[in-house]
Amino acid sequence: MSSPDSVSLHARGIVELAGERPHTLIFYVLTMVCVATTLIPDGSRGDLSSQRRTYWSGTVFAAACAFIAALPNVRTGLIVAGLCVFCLVLPAYFRTQLIKIGGRVIAFESAEYLPDTADGKDPYTRRASAAKVWWLSIFCVGIGAINLLAYVIDHEPVLYGLLGLFLLTVPAVVSGLNDGMHRQRIARGQYLQFGIVTVISAGIFTVCYLLARSVGLRMRRPTQ
């Protein structure tokens, strides 16, 4: 719990901010209000079109208020506004069907069940395609590679190295076992993404994936 001294210090800081830059405090509060409005569609019974209008109106106004709150520092305002948009787009992509561009819904999970292919079920779930999962893997492996390089080259704390190693090995083992046990092709046919991941990870991800997949193939025989 915060001590009385720290609470008093925070209170004085807010008072000073209100006196020196009142617009920052005002628009910070407005940003939080706008972000709160994006929660309205969650669980709402309204039609999807109205949910989209509510969510993205809140997102745009939140970004605008965050930008104004940072003025006169334009660079900081752009960074904060961009971060605000990113933090609201991310859950919308993974949890909802609210992103719609040019008549096309963009979401991690399809609104409809995905069809099976002739050589097995390519989707990792009935609503998440293999293509989306493997494009997402490029982002995760990239973060892992950056952290590992920061540890090896820049001598950052060991936590960076451990996080990087985790992201380059554990997801590879899990997906390799999964694909092997379900008798799937390598990367479920997503060879472009698999090649990019191989380059980014300097082959670490690929070796772990292929080894795990070979184990998975021996763990379960194909159904007759």
N, C-alpha and C positions, 0 to 999 in steps of 0.2 A: 504494500500500500504506500501511497505517496505521503511523505512527511508534511507537517503544516508549513515548514519553510519552503518546500518545493511548490506546494499549492500557492503560497503567497507570491513566489517568484513568477509562476505562470500567470497569475492574475495581474501582476504589475506589468508583465510583458504584453498582455492583451490590452491593458489600459493605455500603455505607451503606443502600441500599434494603432489603436483607435484615435489617438491624438495626433500622431505624426502622419499616418496614411489611412484615413478613415475608409477610403474606397476599397482598400485591400480587405479589411475585415468584413465590410458589407458584401462585397462580391464573393468572398470565400463562403460566407453563410448561404448566399444565393446558389453557389455551386453545389453545396451539400443538399439544398432543397431540390435542385434540378436532378441530381443523381437519385434522390429518393423517389422522384416521380417515375423513374425507369423501373421501379419495383412494382408499379401498379399493374402492368400486364401479367405479372407472374401469378398464375392461378385465376386470372380474370376470365369471366365467361363471355366477354365481348368477342366480336368477330376479329379475325386475325388482322384485317386491314386497320382497324382502329387501334389494336394493340401495337402495330408497327408505328403508327403516327405518334402515339403516346411515348413509346420508347425512344424513337429517334429525335423527337422534339426535345425530350429531356436531355438526350445526349448532346445535341447541338447547343442548346442553351447552357448546359453545364460547361462545355468547352469554351464558349464565349465568355462566360462569367469568370472562369479560371484564367483566361487570357487577360481580361481587364483587371483582375485582382493583382496580377504580377506587374502591371504597368507602373512606372515608365520603362521597365526592363523588357523590351520586346522579345529578345531571345529567350528569356526565361518563360515569358508568357506563351510563346509558341511551343516550347518543350512541355510545359504543364498542360496546355490544351491538347497536345498530341497524346500525352500520357493518359489524359482523361478519356479521350476517344478510344484509345487502345484498350483500356481497362473495361470499357463498356461493350466494345465490339467482341472481345474474346468470349465472355460468357454467352453473348447472343449467338455466336457461331456454334458453340459446343452444346448449349442447352435448349435452344429455341429454333423456330423457323421464321424469325423476325427479319433476317437479312434477305432482301429481295432487290435484285438489280436487273433492269431490263426485262422484267417478267420472269426472271429465273431466281428461284430460292437457293441461297447459298447457306448450307448448314452441314455440320459434321455427320449428323444422322439424317437419312432420307425420311421424307414424310410417308413414303410408301415402302413396303417390303421389297428388298432387292431380289432380282431373279437369280436363280442358280445357273452356273455355266455347265457345259457338257462334261468338263473334267473335274467337277467338284464345286464346292461352295467357295467362290472367291471372296465374298464379303466376310469380314471378321465377326460381325454380328449381322442380324437380319436387316439392319438399317445403316450400318457403317461399312462403306466399301473399302476394299484393299488399297485402292489408289489413294484415298484420303488418309488412311493410316500410315502409308509409306511416305507420302509428302510431309506429314506431320513428323515422321521419324527424322527427316532431314534437319528440321528445326531443332529437335532434341539433341541429335548427334552433334550438330554445330555448336550448341551451348556446351556440351561435354568436351568437345575438342578445344574450344577457347579456354575453358577452365584448366584443362590439362596442360595446354601450352603456357598459360600464365604461371602454373606451378613449376614447369620444367625450365622455361626460358627466363621468366621475370622473377623467379624464386619467391612466388607468393606463398602464403601459408599453406600447410599441407591439406587443409580442408578443400582448397581449390582442386588439388590433385585427386583427392578421394571422390569428390563430386564428379569430376570429369571422367574418371575411371568407371564410376558407377553408371553414368549415362551411356558410356561406350560399350559396356559389357552386359549389364543386367537386362536391359530391354532386348538386346540381341539374343541372349540365351532364352528368354521367355518366348519371343516370337519364333525362334528357331525350333524350339520344342513343340510349340503349338502347330506350326506348319508341318513338321515331320509327323506328328501324331495323327494329323488329319490328312495325311498323304497328299499334301499340296505341293505345287511347284515352288521353286526357290522364289521367295518374296511374293508368292502368289501371282507370279507373272509380271510384277512391277519392276522390270529390269532397269529402266531409266533411273528411278529413285534409288534402287539398290546400288547402281554404279556410282551415283553421286555420294551416297552414304559411304561407300568403300573409299572414295578419294578423300572425303572430309575426315574420316576416322583413321586414315593411313592404314587401312586394312584390319584394324583391331576389331571393329564391329563385325566385319564380314567373317573373319576367322571364328569368332565366338558363335555367330549365327549358324554357320555351316556345320560346326562341330555339334552344336545343340540339335540341329535338324537331323543329323545322322543318328544321334541318340534317339530322337523322337521316332524316326522311321523304324527302329528296332523295338521300340516300346509297344507299338500297336500295328497289327497286320491289317492290310486293306480288307474291307468287307467284301464278301463274295456276292 
